[in-house]
Amino acid sequence: MSDKPMSILDHLEALRRVFIVSFVAVIPGAVLGWIIREKVLALLVAPVKRLNYDLVFITATEALTAYLKISVVAGIIFASPVIAYQFWRFVLPALHTHEKRYLLIFIPASVLLFVGGIAFAYYSVFSYAVKFLLSFGGEGLAPMLSLSKYLSFTIWFLLPFGVIFEMPLVIVAMARMGAVTPQFLASKRKFAVLAVFAIAAVVTPTTDMITQGIMGGAMYLLYEISIWLAYLVRPGRKKKAALPEPETAVEENPGNDSENQNSSDSENTDVEKMYRDIVDRGDSRDSEDRK
């Protein structure tokens, strides 16, 4: 790819290609997800099983729909390297040719952060959120958990964490392109705190403050990490070579010594000539007086 600016139509064509390739990549991932659907389902329902509750399906197609959801989500996770590659390829024209090596860092980092965000949510927040929500039943009320709705709740709970954990990479890319600076990010900390907790309140499907607080705290920690990463990759980070110390006038113009010497010799010669003229005039006057 060259550094030649792309037109709007070129950008739209590149974006269409991103969606098409990403969609095609999800298909084999979904097939693999269908093969391991039972293992994935057992992992997702483990928090409910630990509380001695069972899930039920109340329509003839609900179990099939639930397995299809699992397959598609698993397909997205399996296809995340391809999706990340297509995304950064779309962003890439904003970078210079010599900066395209960042693809080798952004693609694996995107996958690791996405999967890491989902794992963080599952092992740190999700089990607590399920236990907290089911505790509201009270005596005489037994929860009847629908399989399809429980999976929808689980998916919308875990996937946002994976997406939000991509924030450091997005900020690093923006900082490298000069769209933001570390100083700007640091000066907007108070707005960042408000924004991350507002996003956490909207994204998390639960209403308890602990879940929202954990998600907001994780987002703000990622924001602070992003500031340091933006400082490391900012344009012009490398120090410029030290400028040579200014030389003296004599060193800058080595021919000045000879010129000065010549000027001094010339001045001395003029003085001697004037002195001789005066002496000659005096001698001529003395000779006239003697006559």
KELO-481572 format. One record per residue: residue in one letter; x negated, y, z of N, C-alpha, C in turn. Coordinates in steps of 0.02 Angstrom, whole numbers. Layout:
<atoms>
<A,<X,Y,Z>,<X,Y,Z>,<X,Y,Z>> ...
</atoms>
This chain:
<atoms>
<M,<-42,-60,0>,<0,0,0>,<-43,62,0>> <S,<-24,112,-36>,<-63,173,-41>,<-34,225,7>> <D,<-73,281,11>,<-51,336,54>,<-4,383,18>> <K,<19,367,-42>,<63,409,-81>,<130,414,-46>> <P,<157,475,-37>,<222,483,-3>,<277,446,-40>> <M,<323,417,0>,<380,380,-28>,<441,425,-31>> <S,<481,415,-83>,<543,453,-89>,<597,422,-45>> <I,<654,456,-40>,<709,431,1>,<734,364,-26>> <L,<739,359,-92>,<761,296,-122>,<713,239,-108>> <D,<648,255,-108>,<598,204,-92>,<606,180,-20>> <H,<620,228,26>,<630,209,96>,<693,166,104>> <L,<746,183,69>,<807,143,73>,<797,74,45>> <E,<759,69,-9>,<744,4,-39>,<702,-38,9>> <A,<653,-6,42>,<611,-41,90>,<653,-64,150>> <L,<700,-22,172>,<743,-41,228>,<788,-99,210>> <R,<815,-98,149>,<857,-154,126>,<816,-219,125>> <R,<755,-215,104>,<712,-274,102>,<698,-300,173>> <V,<691,-254,221>,<680,-274,290>,<739,-315,315>> <F,<800,-292,303>,<860,-327,327>,<867,-395,292>> <I,<855,-396,228>,<864,-459,191>,<814,-512,214>> <V,<751,-493,217>,<699,-541,238>,<711,-563,310>> <S,<730,-517,354>,<742,-535,424>,<801,-583,430>> <F,<854,-570,392>,<913,-614,394>,<895,-684,368>> <V,<857,-687,314>,<838,-752,287>,<793,-789,337>> <A,<750,-753,372>,<705,-785,421>,<744,-813,480>> <V,<801,-784,497>,<840,-808,554>,<872,-876,538>> <I,<886,-890,475>,<921,-952,457>,<883,-1014,479>> <P,<819,-1023,459>,<784,-1083,484>,<776,-1083,559>> <G,<769,-1023,589>,<765,-1020,662>,<830,-1042,694>> <A,<887,-1025,663>,<951,-1047,690>,<959,-1123,684>> <V,<933,-1151,630>,<935,-1224,622>,<896,-1258,678>> <L,<837,-1230,692>,<798,-1257,748>,<833,-1247,814>> <G,<867,-1189,821>,<905,-1177,882>,<963,-1226,890>> <W,<994,-1246,834>,<1048,-1296,837>,<1022,-1363,861>> <I,<961,-1379,842>,<932,-1443,862>,<920,-1446,938>> <I,<900,-1389,966>,<884,-1388,1038>,<939,-1353,1078>> <R,<999,-1349,1051>,<1053,-1311,1082>,<1070,-1336,1152>> <E,<1069,-1400,1162>,<1088,-1427,1227>,<1037,-1409,1281>> <K,<973,-1409,1263>,<922,-1390,1311>,<927,-1316,1328>> <V,<941,-1275,1277>,<949,-1203,1290>,<1010,-1190,1333>> <L,<1065,-1225,1319>,<1125,-1217,1359>,<1113,-1237,1431>> <A,<1077,-1292,1442>,<1062,-1312,1511>,<1021,-1259,1548>> <L,<977,-1227,1512>,<936,-1174,1544>,<979,-1113,1560>> <L,<1026,-1095,1517>,<1066,-1036,1528>,<1118,-1044,1583>> <V,<1144,-1105,1590>,<1195,-1116,1641>,<1166,-1138,1708>> <A,<1099,-1142,1712>,<1067,-1164,1774>,<1086,-1120,1834>> <P,<1090,-1052,1827>,<1110,-1012,1886>,<1179,-1029,1911>> <V,<1225,-1046,1867>,<1292,-1065,1888>,<1291,-1134,1921>> <K,<1254,-1179,1892>,<1250,-1247,1920>,<1221,-1246,1991>> <R,<1172,-1201,2002>,<1143,-1198,2069>,<1193,-1175,2121>> <L,<1245,-1140,2099>,<1298,-1118,2144>,<1356,-1168,2148>> <N,<1346,-1227,2116>,<1395,-1282,2117>,<1460,-1263,2081>> <Y,<1454,-1226,2027>,<1511,-1210,1985>,<1503,-1244,1917>> <D,<1559,-1260,1886>,<1559,-1290,1820>,<1590,-1242,1769>> <L,<1567,-1247,1707>,<1596,-1207,1654>,<1646,-1249,1615>> <V,<1697,-1216,1589>,<1749,-1251,1551>,<1759,-1216,1485>> <F,<1788,-1250,1437>,<1810,-1217,1375>,<1885,-1229,1368>> <I,<1921,-1176,1350>,<1994,-1176,1353>,<2026,-1177,1284>> <T,<1986,-1177,1232>,<2013,-1184,1164>,<1974,-1239,1128>> <A,<2004,-1264,1075>,<1972,-1319,1039>,<1906,-1300,1006>> <T,<1900,-1237,987>,<1840,-1215,951>,<1789,-1180,996>> <E,<1804,-1172,1059>,<1760,-1133,1103>,<1691,-1165,1111>> <A,<1688,-1230,1119>,<1624,-1263,1127>,<1581,-1255,1064>> <L,<1612,-1263,1006>,<1576,-1254,943>,<1551,-1182,936>> <T,<1594,-1134,953>,<1575,-1064,950>,<1516,-1049,996>> <A,<1517,-1079,1055>,<1464,-1068,1104>,<1397,-1095,1077>> <Y,<1399,-1154,1047>,<1338,-1182,1018>,<1312,-1140,959>> <L,<1358,-1112,921>,<1337,-1069,865>,<1303,-1005,892>> <K,<1330,-977,946>,<1299,-919,976>,<1228,-935,999>> <I,<1220,-992,1031>,<1154,-1013,1055>,<1106,-1021,996>> <S,<1130,-1051,942>,<1087,-1062,884>,<1065,-996,853>> <V,<1111,-948,846>,<1094,-884,815>,<1044,-845,858>> <V,<1056,-843,923>,<1009,-808,968>,<941,-841,968>> <A,<940,-907,970>,<876,-943,966>,<843,-929,899>> <G,<882,-924,845>,<854,-909,780>,<822,-840,778>> <I,<853,-792,812>,<823,-724,815>,<757,-726,852>> <I,<755,-764,907>,<693,-768,945>,<639,-803,905>> <F,<656,-858,871>,<606,-894,831>,<582,-852,772>> <A,<627,-811,745>,<609,-770,687>,<580,-702,707>> <S,<570,-690,771>,<545,-625,794>,<478,-606,764>> <P,<431,-653,751>,<369,-632,717>,<382,-603,648>> <V,<427,-634,609>,<443,-608,542>,<479,-541,547>> <I,<525,-536,594>,<562,-473,603>,<515,-418,624>> <A,<469,-432,670>,<420,-382,691>,<376,-361,633>> <Y,<355,-409,592>,<313,-392,534>,<349,-346,486>> <Q,<412,-362,472>,<451,-321,426>,<463,-251,455>> <F,<476,-247,519>,<487,-182,550>,<426,-138,545>> <W,<368,-165,564>,<307,-125,563>,<284,-111,492>> <R,<300,-155,445>,<286,-140,375>,<327,-81,351>> <F,<388,-75,377>,<430,-18,359>,<404,47,389>> <V,<378,43,450>,<350,102,483>,<282,119,456>> <L,<248,71,427>,<178,78,407>,<163,136,360>> <P,<205,154,311>,<187,209,266>,<172,274,301>> <A,<195,283,363>,<179,344,400>,<108,345,425>> <L,<74,287,423>,<5,283,445>,<-41,287,385>> <H,<-105,302,399>,<-154,305,346>,<-179,235,330>> <T,<-214,229,274>,<-238,163,252>,<-283,131,304>> <H,<-329,170,332>,<-376,141,380>,<-343,125,446>> <E,<-281,146,458>,<-245,131,520>,<-201,69,514>> <K,<-197,39,456>,<-152,-18,447>,<-176,-81,483>> <R,<-236,-78,510>,<-260,-134,549>,<-219,-141,614>> <Y,<-181,-89,632>,<-139,-93,691>,<-86,-147,685>> <L,<-71,-169,623>,<-24,-224,614>,<-47,-286,652>> <L,<-112,-298,653>,<-139,-357,687>,<-127,-355,762>> <I,<-114,-295,788>,<-100,-287,859>,<-25,-283,872>> <F,<10,-244,830>,<81,-232,842>,<124,-294,835>> <I,<109,-337,786>,<153,-395,774>,<151,-444,832>> <P,<93,-470,853>,<94,-516,910>,<116,-482,974>> <A,<99,-417,983>,<121,-382,1043>,<196,-374,1044>> <S,<227,-363,987>,<300,-357,984>,<334,-421,1005>> <V,<308,-478,981>,<338,-542,998>,<330,-556,1073>> <L,<269,-545,1099>,<257,-558,1169>,<299,-514,1215>> <L,<307,-450,1197>,<347,-405,1238>,<421,-423,1235>> <F,<445,-442,1176>,<515,-461,1169>,<531,-524,1210>> <V,<490,-575,1202>,<501,-636,1240>,<488,-624,1314>> <G,<437,-583,1330>,<423,-568,1399>,<479,-530,1433>> <G,<512,-485,1396>,<568,-449,1425>,<627,-495,1441>> <I,<640,-542,1396>,<694,-590,1409>,<677,-634,1469>> <A,<615,-658,1472>,<594,-700,1528>,<596,-662,1594>> <F,<575,-598,1592>,<578,-557,1653>,<650,-550,1678>> <A,<696,-536,1632>,<766,-528,1651>,<795,-592,1679>> <Y,<777,-649,1648>,<807,-713,1669>,<782,-733,1739>> <Y,<717,-725,1751>,<689,-750,1814>,<692,-699,1871>> <S,<704,-636,1856>,<702,-586,1909>,<771,-557,1925>> <V,<814,-551,1876>,<877,-515,1886>,<938,-559,1873>> <F,<936,-601,1823>,<995,-635,1799>,<1026,-680,1853>> <S,<986,-721,1886>,<1013,-767,1936>,<1046,-728,1993>> <Y,<1013,-672,2013>,<1043,-632,2066>,<1108,-601,2043>> <A,<1111,-577,1980>,<1171,-545,1955>,<1230,-594,1953>> <V,<1217,-655,1931>,<1270,-706,1930>,<1296,-721,2000>> <K,<1249,-729,2046>,<1269,-743,2115>,<1308,-685,2145>> <F,<1287,-624,2131>,<1320,-565,2158>,<1391,-560,2130>> <L,<1400,-570,2066>,<1466,-563,2036>,<1514,-617,2058>> <L,<1490,-678,2066>,<1534,-732,2087>,<1552,-728,2161>> <S,<1516,-687,2199>,<1530,-681,2270>,<1593,-640,2284>> <F,<1620,-607,2233>,<1679,-565,2243>,<1744,-605,2243>> <G,<1739,-670,2232>,<1801,-710,2229>,<1837,-713,2296>> <G,<1799,-725,2349>,<1830,-730,2415>,<1865,-796,2425>> <E,<1897,-803,2484>,<1932,-864,2501>,<1997,-870,2461>> <G,<2011,-931,2439>,<2072,-945,2402>,<2066,-930,2328>> <L,<2008,-905,2306>,<1998,-890,2235>,<1939,-930,2209>> <A,<1952,-973,2162>,<1899,-1015,2132>,<1885,-990,2062>> <P,<1822,-976,2045>,<1807,-952,1978>,<1815,-1007,1926>> <M,<1845,-991,1871>,<1850,-1036,1814>,<1813,-1002,1756>> <L,<1751,-1021,1747>,<1707,-988,1700>,<1715,-1017,1631>> <S,<1734,-974,1585>,<1740,-994,1515>,<1670,-997,1484>> <L,<1656,-1051,1449>,<1590,-1061,1419>,<1572,-1005,1370>> <S,<1618,-988,1326>,<1604,-938,1275>,<1593,-869,1306>> <K,<1634,-850,1354>,<1626,-784,1384>,<1564,-781,1428>> <Y,<1548,-836,1461>,<1487,-837,1501>,<1425,-829,1457>> <L,<1424,-861,1399>,<1367,-854,1354>,<1363,-784,1325>> <S,<1421,-754,1310>,<1420,-685,1286>,<1391,-638,1339>> <F,<1412,-648,1402>,<1384,-609,1457>,<1309,-619,1462>> <T,<1286,-681,1456>,<1215,-697,1463>,<1174,-665,1407>> <I,<1199,-670,1346>,<1163,-643,1288>,<1156,-568,1294>> <W,<1211,-533,1311>,<1209,-460,1315>,<1172,-437,1377>> <F,<1159,-482,1423>,<1119,-465,1482>,<1045,-471,1466>> <L,<1025,-524,1431>,<953,-539,1421>,<923,-502,1362>> <L,<958,-499,1306>,<929,-469,1246>,<909,-396,1254>> <P,<949,-353,1288>,<927,-284,1296>,<859,-277,1332>> <F,<845,-322,1378>,<779,-320,1410>,<724,-332,1359>> <G,<734,-379,1314>,<684,-392,1263>,<673,-332,1218>> <V,<727,-298,1200>,<721,-239,1156>,<688,-181,1193>> <I,<707,-170,1256>,<680,-114,1294>,<606,-123,1307>> <F,<583,-185,1314>,<512,-197,1327>,<469,-180,1266>> <E,<501,-164,1209>,<463,-142,1150>,<445,-67,1154>> <M,<469,-33,1205>,<459,40,1210>,<385,60,1207>> <P,<339,27,1242>,<269,49,1237>,<242,48,1166>> <L,<259,-3,1127>,<234,-5,1058>,<263,51,1015>> <V,<326,66,1025>,<358,120,986>,<325,187,1003>> <I,<312,199,1067>,<281,262,1087>,<209,264,1062>> <V,<174,208,1064>,<105,206,1039>,<103,224,964>> <A,<150,195,926>,<153,210,854>,<168,284,842>> <M,<214,312,881>,<231,383,874>,<172,427,893>> <A,<135,407,946>,<77,446,966>,<22,442,914>> <R,<14,384,884>,<-38,377,833>,<-23,419,771>> <M,<42,425,755>,<62,465,698>,<65,539,714>> <G,<55,557,778>,<56,627,797>,<125,654,812>> <A,<176,610,816>,<244,633,830>,<252,655,902>> <V,<216,623,948>,<216,642,1019>,<144,643,1044>> <T,<134,676,1099>,<68,679,1130>,<73,655,1202>> <P,<17,632,1231>,<19,611,1302>,<40,669,1348>> <Q,<19,729,1332>,<37,787,1373>,<112,799,1371>> <F,<142,791,1312>,<215,799,1306>,<252,746,1347>> <L,<230,684,1342>,<262,630,1379>,<255,640,1454>> <A,<197,662,1476>,<186,673,1547>,<228,730,1573>> <S,<238,781,1533>,<277,839,1555>,<352,824,1558>> <K,<374,769,1527>,<446,753,1525>,<463,695,1573>> <R,<423,685,1625>,<435,629,1670>,<503,633,1704>> <K,<522,693,1727>,<585,699,1763>,<644,683,1717>> <F,<639,702,1653>,<692,684,1606>,<691,609,1591>> <A,<631,580,1590>,<625,509,1577>,<658,468,1632>> <V,<650,490,1695>,<681,454,1751>,<757,454,1742>> <L,<785,512,1726>,<857,517,1716>,<879,474,1657>> <A,<841,475,1603>,<860,438,1543>,<858,363,1553>> <V,<805,338,1585>,<799,265,1592>,<853,236,1638>> <F,<870,272,1690>,<923,246,1734>,<992,253,1703>> <A,<1001,304,1661>,<1064,310,1624>,<1070,253,1574>> <I,<1015,237,1539>,<1016,181,1491>,<1028,116,1528>> <A,<996,107,1586>,<1005,46,1625>,<1078,38,1646>> <A,<1111,93,1664>,<1181,89,1685>,<1226,70,1627>> <V,<1208,90,1566>,<1250,75,1508>,<1236,4,1482>> <V,<1172,-15,1481>,<1154,-78,1449>,<1171,-139,1493>> <T,<1158,-135,1558>,<1171,-193,1600>,<1246,-206,1605>> <P,<1267,-269,1596>,<1338,-284,1598>,<1366,-288,1669>> <T,<1324,-281,1720>,<1347,-282,1789>,<1353,-212,1815>> <T,<1388,-205,1871>,<1399,-139,1900>,<1360,-129,1965>> <D,<1322,-179,1987>,<1286,-171,2050>,<1224,-128,2039>> <M,<1206,-91,2091>,<1150,-44,2086>,<1083,-80,2086>> <I,<1079,-139,2115>,<1015,-174,2118>,<992,-195,2048>> <T,<1038,-224,2010>,<1021,-245,1942>,<1001,-185,1899>> <Q,<1041,-132,1904>,<1025,-72,1866>,<960,-40,1889>> <G,<947,-44,1955>,<886,-16,1981>,<824,-54,1958>> <I,<829,-120,1955>,<773,-161,1931>,<759,-146,1858>> <M,<812,-142,1818>,<803,-128,1747>,<775,-57,1737>> <G,<803,-8,1773>,<779,61,1767>,<707,67,1790>> <G,<690,33,1845>,<621,35,1870>,<572,4,1820>> <A,<592,-52,1789>,<549,-83,1738>,<540,-37,1678>> <M,<594,-3,1658>,<589,43,1601>,<543,102,1617>> <Y,<548,129,1677>,<505,185,1694>,<432,164,1700>> <L,<420,104,1725>,<351,78,1727>,<323,72,1657>> <L,<364,48,1610>,<342,44,1541>,<329,114,1512>> <Y,<367,163,1534>,<356,231,1510>,<289,257,1534>> <E,<272,244,1597>,<207,266,1622>,<150,231,1586>> <I,<159,166,1573>,<108,130,1535>,<101,159,1465>> <S,<157,180,1436>,<156,208,1369>,<116,273,1367>> <I,<119,312,1421>,<81,375,1423>,<6,361,1417>> <W,<-17,311,1455>,<-88,294,1453>,<-108,265,1386>> <L,<-65,224,1357>,<-80,196,1292>,<-81,251,1239>> <A,<-35,299,1244>,<-34,354,1196>,<-98,396,1203>> <Y,<-124,402,1263>,<-187,438,1273>,<-245,403,1239>> <L,<-243,336,1240>,<-298,298,1211>,<-298,299,1134>> <V,<-239,303,1104>,<-234,298,1031>,<-219,364,998>> <R,<-220,419,1036>,<-203,483,1006>,<-252,501,950>> <P,<-229,537,899>,<-274,557,845>,<-331,601,870>> <G,<-391,591,843>,<-448,631,862>,<-474,616,931>> <R,<-462,554,954>,<-484,536,1022>,<-560,534,1026>> <K,<-592,509,973>,<-665,502,975>,<-697,571,979>> <K,<-745,575,1020>,<-779,639,1028>,<-818,656,965>> <K,<-816,719,949>,<-854,741,891>,<-928,741,909>> <A,<-968,732,858>,<-1040,733,870>,<-1062,800,896>> <A,<-1109,798,944>,<-1131,860,975>,<-1164,905,924>> <L,<-1145,968,925>,<-1173,1015,877>,<-1245,1032,897>> <P,<-1291,1041,849>,<-1360,1058,867>,<-1363,1127,899>> <E,<-1409,1134,947>,<-1416,1198,981>,<-1440,1251,931>> <P,<-1416,1311,938>,<-1437,1364,892>,<-1511,1377,898>> <E,<-1543,1379,842>,<-1615,1391,841>,<-1629,1466,844>> <T,<-1689,1483,863>,<-1707,1553,867>,<-1715,1581,797>> <A,<-1716,1645,793>,<-1721,1677,728>,<-1785,1657,693>> <V,<-1838,1647,732>,<-1902,1629,702>,<-1898,1559,672>> <E,<-1863,1511,711>,<-1858,1442,687>,<-1813,1437,627>> <E,<-1758,1478,627>,<-1712,1474,571>,<-1745,1501,507>> <N,<-1788,1550,513>,<-1822,1579,456>,<-1897,1574,465>> <P,<-1925,1515,451>,<-1996,1507,464>,<-2040,1554,425>> <G,<-2013,1584,371>,<-2054,1630,332>,<-2060,1699,363>> <N,<-2025,1711,419>,<-2024,1777,450>,<-2093,1795,478>> <D,<-2130,1744,503>,<-2195,1759,532>,<-2241,1791,481>> <S,<-2244,1760,422>,<-2287,1788,370>,<-2263,1856,348>> <E,<-2194,1863,344>,<-2168,1928,325>,<-2184,1981,377>> <N,<-2177,1963,440>,<-2193,2011,493>,<-2267,2029,493>> <Q,<-2308,1976,482>,<-2380,1988,480>,<-2399,2034,423>> <N,<-2368,2021,364>,<-2381,2063,306>,<-2359,2135,319>> <S,<-2300,2141,352>,<-2275,2208,368>,<-2323,2244,415>> <S,<-2349,2207,465>,<-2395,2237,513>,<-2460,2258,480>> <D,<-2486,2214,436>,<-2548,2230,400>,<-2538,2292,356>> <S,<-2478,2294,324>,<-2464,2352,281>,<-2463,2416,321>> <E,<-2432,2413,381>,<-2429,2472,424>,<-2499,2493,446>> <N,<-2541,2444,464>,<-2609,2460,485>,<-2649,2491,429>> <T,<-2639,2466,368>,<-2674,2494,310>,<-2654,2566,298>> <D,<-2589,2580,305>,<-2566,2649,296>,<-2596,2696,347>> <V,<-2599,2672,409>,<-2629,2714,462>,<-2702,2729,449>> <E,<-2738,2676,428>,<-2809,2686,414>,<-2819,2736,356>> <K,<-2776,2730,305>,<-2782,2775,248>,<-2770,2848,268>> <M,<-2718,2857,311>,<-2705,2925,335>,<-2763,2951,376>> <Y,<-2791,2908,417>,<-2848,2929,458>,<-2907,2950,415>> <R,<-2920,2910,361>,<-2974,2926,316>,<-2962,2992,280>> <D,<-2900,3003,260>,<-2884,3067,226>,<-2898,3126,272>> <I,<-2877,3118,336>,<-2889,3173,384>,<-2963,3185,394>> <V,<-3002,3130,400>,<-3075,3136,409>,<-3107,3169,349>> <D,<-3085,3148,289>,<-3112,3177,228>,<-3099,3252,224>> <R,<-3037,3271,242>,<-3020,3342,241>,<-3063,3382,290>> <G,<-3073,3351,348>,<-3115,3385,398>,<-3186,3394,374>> <D,<-3214,3344,341>,<-3283,3348,316>,<-3288,3402,262>> <S,<-3235,3404,219>,<-3238,3454,165>,<-3236,3526,193>> <R,<-3196,3536,246>,<-3193,3602,277>,<-3260,3620,309>> <D,<-3291,3573,341>,<-3357,3587,373>,<-3409,3607,321>> <S,<-3407,3573,265>,<-3456,3589,211>,<-3443,3658,183>> <E,<-3379,3678,177>,<-3363,3744,152>,<-3386,3798,201>> <D,<-3378,3784,268>,<-3399,3832,317>,<-3474,3842,316>> <R,<-3510,3790,306>,<-3583,3794,304>,<-3606,3836,244>> <K,<-3571,3829,191>,<-3589,3870,134>,<-3577,3944,148>> 
</atoms>
